[in-house]
Amino acid sequence: MTQPSFSAPKGRLRSFGRIKARTLKPRQQGLLNSLLPHLALEAAEPVEPARLFPKAEAVVLEIGFGGGEHLAAQAGAHPRWGFIGVEPFMNGMGSLLSHIENENLANVRLHLGDARDVVGRLPDGCIDRIYILFPDPWPKTRHHKRRLIQRDFTASLARIVKPLGEVRFATDWAHYAAWTLEMFEAEKRFFWAAEEAADWRCPWPGHVTTRYEAKGLGDCRPIWLRFVRSGA
């Protein structure tokens, strides 16, 4: 299997840390070698959801799926939807591939690498929903520039999300939640879909707890933010 390049293009900072932790389990390494090439998006080519999922009723993008438990559960619950999963962490990719094989999921395509490389290759208005669940918070002030959520990135998301489609973001770091609100409010093509405190204090219906979420490593209880793309 040809491994992706994780070096950031000139002028771009990496929004994620390490790409591998412990040695992969033999089965996961085997799936990286055998299954991933069949599910991986073509490198440097346009990503065309209509071709990847020609009969899909909706297309969902999950950015940074971690161990893959959420993405696998959503794909299993919505077999008529197409799912694109992006993750730079090789152990996480191996974990999701195990879920895909165990549950015989046929509606998932994958990218091992930087989400921005995929977003930039998607056509306008092609995604119904985006999940960004508990991304690396980069809590130190000098590292905030490495956060995935930046103004240029929210503009990119506004380009690919369908009118009335949405971005679902969760974090357990209070400053990152405030930061994300600021970035999305600056992007006028999105509006924050919250009417009462329960809308950001409670997960949306159908949420599946992730491995990272369960660890509770942040400085606050999880905060759940939904941003809807305007219909104009």
N, C-alpha and C positions, 0 to 999 in steps of 0.2 A: 504493500500500500504506500502510495506517495504521501508523505506527511505535509501538511500545510506549513506555510511560513508564518511564524508568529512575530517576526520583526515588524515594528510599526513603520508604515510609509513615512517618508520624510515630512516632518512637521506634525505628525500625529503621535500622541502619547498612548501607551497601552492603558486600557481601562480595567484590566484584570491583572492578577498577580501571577503566581506559579501556574504552570500548565500540567504538572504531574506531581503526585505526592508519593505514596508507597508504590512498590512494584505491583503492576497489574496482576490480577488473578489469571491463571492460564486460560480459563474460559473467556474472560473479557478480552485478553490479548488476541485470542483466536477470533473473536467476533469483530474486533477492530480490523483484523486482516481479511476476514472472509465476508462478513455481512455489511460493514460500513461502505465498502466500495459500491455496493448495489443501491445504497440509500443516499449516498453523498451527492450534494449538488455539484454540478460540473464547475470546475475551477475557471474563473475569469470569463464565464459565459453569462449572458442575461438569465436571471432566474424568472421563469415564466410559470406562475401558479396554474394558469389555465391548461398548460401542457402537463405539468406534474400531476394535477388532480382534475382531469377533464370532467368528472361527474360530481365534483364536490359541491355541496350546498353552501359552504363557507370555508375560508382559509384563515388559519390561525398561525401566528408567529410567536414562538416563545424564545426570548433572549436570555441566555444564561440559565439553562434548565437544571443545573446542579446534578443531583443524582438521578434525575429523570422521572421520579415518582409522580410528580404533578402532570407532566406531559403525557406519560403513558396512561394515566388514569383518564385524562381528558380525551385522548385518542380512542381509548376503549369505550368511553361513554358516548362518543359522537362518531360512529364509524362512517357517517356520510360527510364528515368534514375532513379537510386536508390540513396537516400540521407540519410546519417547518420548525425544527429545533436547532438552536445555535448554542454551542458551548466550547470554550477553549480548553477546558480541563479534561485531560485524557481519561482520568479515572471516572469522571462523571459520564463521559461518552460511553465508556465500557459498561457502566451500570445501566444506562438507558438501553443499550443494545441487548442486554440480558432481559430487560422488561419486554422489549419488542419481540424477541424470540419466544420468551415464555408465554406471552399473551397473543402471539401470532398477529401482530398489528401490521396492517398493510397500508395505512394512510399517513405514514410519517416519512419525511425526508430530512436530511441532517447536514450540518456544516460544522466541522471541527476547526474552530478559529474565531476570528473577530466578527462580531455581529455587524459592524459597520460595513464590512465587505459584502455582506448579503443585502443589507438595506439599500446600498448604493446601486445594486444590480436588479432590484425589483421595479416593475413598472408602476406608473401612477395609479392610485386608487384600486389596489388589488387585494388588500388585506382587510379582513373583517374585524379581527381582534389581535391585539398584541399583549403578551404577558411579560412583565419584567419584575420578577419576584426576588426580593432580597439580594439585589446586586451588591458587589463589593462597595462598601460605604466610603472607603478612603477617608477616615474620620479626621486625620490631621490636616490642619488648615493648608499647609504647603502642598498637600496631595489632592486638594479639591479639584484641581484642573484635570485630574485623572478620572474623575467620575464619568460614568457612561452618559448620564443625563447632563447635557450641555445645550445651549441654545441652537447650535447648528444641528445637533442630533434631533431635537424635538421638531425642527423644521423638516428634517428628512422623514421623520415618522408621519408628519402631517401630509407629506406628499404621497406616501404609499397606502395610508389608511383610507378606506372608502368613506364617503359621506355617511355620518351617523354610526360609523365604526368606532372602536374605542381602544384605548391603551389602559391596561390594568397594571398598576404599580404598587408594590408593597415593600416596606422597610421597617426595621425595628431600631432605626437610628433617627432621633428627632430632627437633627439638623439636616439630614438628607431628605426627610419628608418636606421640610420647609423649603429647602433648596429646589426640590422637584416641583413644588407648587409654583415657585417663582419662575422657573424655566418654562413651564407649560402655560402659565398666565401671560408670559411674554409672547407666546405663539398664539396669535389670535384665531387660528383655525381650530383650536381646541377650546372646550370649556370644561370646567371641573363639575362633574355630576354629583354634587353633594347638597343635600337639603337639610340634614340634621346630623348631630354628632355620631349617631349609629352608622352613618354611611362611611365614615372613615375609621370607626372603632371596631367594626365587625367585618369579617370577610364576606365577599359577595357569595351568593348562592352557588353551590357546586364546587367551592374551593376544596382542594386537597392539600393537606398539610405537607410541607416539604421537610426534608431532613434538616436543612439549615434552620428553618423556622423553629423547629422543635428544640433546637439547642438553646435558643434565647440568648444569643451573644451580644445583642445590641444594648442600648441604654434606655429603651422604653418598650412598651407593649407594641405589637405590630400596628402599623398605620396603613390603611387600605385606600388607595386613591384611584378613581376612575376619571379618565379624560375622554370626552366624546368629541369626535370630529364634526365640525359644523356641516350642515347640509348644503351650504353654498359652495 
